Amino acid sequence: MPKKLYYSAGIYTALGLLGGLFYREFTHAREFVGATQLAVVHTHLLVLGTIFMLMLLALEKLFDLGEQKSFRVFFWLYNIGLIITVGMQTTLGIMTVLDHGVKPEIPMLSGISGLGHMLLTAALIALFTALGKRIKLEPHLPSSRPATAAHLRPR
């Protein structure tokens, strides 16, 4: 599981950087000025993809989360949900730029976007389930390190 998290973080980094480049170049080429969903694709991919996966990598190493079935469920639901969500942001953003700032009101697109968010919600529930199980299994650690001779020497 650590390799999957690591590679996912790398893929989301590349996609996030490409998303930012696409936003800048596409709106510039179309001489578009205004608000579009394309503006947030870059940050969604970098924060929800890259940074979140790197944080999970640390948690996985600390709590061995990959052993939990609910963590594996989380991983796939989260990635599918994030791709759907960002894909819909990209689609709506492109449509907004092409329609010169008119935000498309297409119920089907809103429904697909909602599905992406529902998958992300289900994934986070699975993550907390896995984390909760592993935390219950961990022995209680002392709140501070025991004093040693090195700690007692005056400065």
C-alpha positions as CSV (number, residue, x, y, z in Angstrom):
1,M,0.0,0.0,0.0
2,P,2.8,2.5,0.6
3,K,3.9,2.3,-3.0
4,K,0.3,2.9,-4.2
5,L,0.0,6.0,-2.0
6,Y,3.4,7.2,-3.2
7,Y,2.6,6.7,-6.9
8,S,-0.8,8.3,-6.4
9,A,0.7,11.4,-4.9
10,G,3.1,11.6,-7.8
11,I,0.3,11.2,-10.4
12,Y,-1.8,13.8,-8.6
13,T,1.2,16.2,-8.6
14,A,1.6,15.8,-12.4
15,L,-2.1,16.2,-13.0
16,G,-2.3,19.2,-10.7
17,L,0.5,21.0,-12.5
18,L,-1.0,20.2,-15.9
19,G,-4.4,21.4,-14.6
20,G,-2.9,24.8,-13.7
21,L,-1.0,25.0,-17.0
22,F,-4.2,24.1,-18.9
23,Y,-6.3,26.7,-17.1
24,R,-3.8,29.4,-17.8
25,E,-3.2,28.6,-21.4
26,F,-6.8,27.7,-22.3
27,T,-8.3,30.9,-20.8
28,H,-5.5,33.0,-22.3
29,A,-6.0,31.5,-25.8
30,R,-9.7,32.1,-25.6
31,E,-9.1,35.6,-24.2
32,F,-11.5,34.6,-21.3
33,V,-11.8,36.9,-18.3
34,G,-14.1,35.8,-15.5
35,A,-14.8,32.9,-13.1
36,T,-14.5,29.3,-14.2
37,Q,-14.2,26.0,-12.4
38,L,-10.9,25.5,-14.2
39,A,-9.3,27.9,-11.7
40,V,-9.7,25.4,-8.8
41,V,-8.8,22.2,-10.6
42,H,-5.1,22.8,-9.9
43,T,-5.5,23.3,-6.2
44,H,-8.0,20.4,-5.8
45,L,-5.6,18.0,-7.4
46,L,-2.6,19.2,-5.4
47,V,-4.3,19.4,-2.0
48,L,-6.8,16.6,-2.2
49,G,-4.5,14.4,-4.3
50,T,-0.9,15.1,-3.6
51,I,-0.8,16.5,0.0
52,F,-3.6,14.1,1.2
53,M,-1.9,11.1,-0.2
54,L,1.5,12.1,1.3
55,M,-0.3,12.5,4.7
56,L,-1.9,9.1,4.3
57,L,1.5,7.6,3.5
58,A,2.8,8.8,6.9
59,L,-0.3,7.5,8.6
60,E,0.0,4.2,6.8
61,K,3.6,3.8,7.9
62,L,2.6,4.7,11.5
63,F,-0.5,2.6,11.9
64,D,-0.1,0.0,9.1
65,L,-3.4,1.0,7.7
66,G,-3.0,-1.1,4.5
67,E,-3.8,-4.2,6.6
68,Q,-7.4,-3.0,7.0
69,K,-10.0,-3.9,4.4
70,S,-11.7,-0.6,5.0
71,F,-8.5,1.3,4.1
72,R,-8.3,-0.5,0.8
73,V,-12.0,0.4,0.2
74,F,-11.2,4.0,1.1
75,F,-8.2,4.1,-1.3
76,W,-10.3,3.1,-4.4
77,L,-13.4,5.1,-3.5
78,Y,-11.4,8.2,-2.8
79,N,-9.4,8.0,-6.0
80,I,-12.5,7.3,-8.1
81,G,-14.5,10.1,-6.3
82,L,-11.7,12.6,-6.7
83,I,-11.2,11.9,-10.4
84,I,-15.0,12.2,-11.0
85,T,-15.1,15.5,-9.1
86,V,-12.1,17.0,-10.8
87,G,-13.3,15.7,-14.2
88,M,-16.6,17.5,-13.7
89,Q,-14.9,20.7,-12.6
90,T,-12.8,20.5,-15.8
91,T,-15.8,19.8,-18.0
92,L,-17.9,22.6,-16.5
93,G,-14.9,25.0,-16.6
94,I,-14.3,24.3,-20.3
95,M,-18.0,24.7,-21.1
96,T,-18.0,28.1,-19.2
97,V,-15.0,29.4,-21.2
98,L,-16.4,28.2,-24.5
99,D,-19.8,29.8,-23.7
100,H,-18.0,33.1,-22.8
101,G,-18.7,33.0,-19.1
102,V,-22.2,31.5,-19.1
103,K,-22.2,28.7,-16.5
104,P,-23.9,25.7,-18.0
105,E,-27.0,24.5,-16.0
106,I,-27.2,20.8,-17.1
107,P,-28.7,18.6,-14.4
108,M,-26.8,15.5,-15.5
109,L,-23.5,17.2,-15.0
110,S,-24.6,18.3,-11.5
111,G,-25.6,14.7,-10.7
112,I,-22.3,13.3,-11.8
113,S,-20.5,15.9,-9.7
114,G,-22.7,15.0,-6.8
115,L,-21.8,11.3,-7.3
116,G,-18.1,12.2,-7.1
117,H,-18.7,14.0,-3.8
118,M,-20.7,11.1,-2.4
119,L,-17.9,8.7,-3.2
120,L,-15.4,11.0,-1.4
121,T,-17.7,11.1,1.6
122,A,-18.0,7.3,1.6
123,A,-14.3,7.0,1.3
124,L,-13.6,9.3,4.3
125,I,-16.0,7.2,6.4
126,A,-14.0,4.1,5.4
127,L,-10.7,5.9,6.2
128,F,-11.9,6.9,9.7
129,T,-13.2,3.3,10.2
130,A,-9.7,1.9,9.3
131,L,-7.9,4.5,11.4
132,G,-10.2,3.9,14.4
133,K,-9.6,0.2,14.3
134,R,-5.8,0.6,14.2
135,I,-5.7,3.2,16.9
136,K,-7.6,0.8,19.2
137,L,-5.0,-1.9,18.6
138,E,-2.0,0.4,19.3
139,P,-0.6,0.2,22.8
140,H,-0.9,3.4,24.8
141,L,2.4,5.3,24.6
142,P,3.7,7.5,27.4
143,S,2.9,11.2,27.0
144,S,6.6,12.2,27.2
145,R,10.0,10.6,26.8
146,P,11.7,9.2,29.9
147,A,14.4,11.4,31.2
148,T,18.0,10.3,30.4
149,A,21.4,11.5,31.6
150,A,21.7,13.6,28.4
151,H,18.4,15.4,29.2
152,L,19.5,16.2,32.7
153,R,22.9,17.9,31.9
154,P,22.8,21.7,32.3
155,R,23.2,23.8,29.2
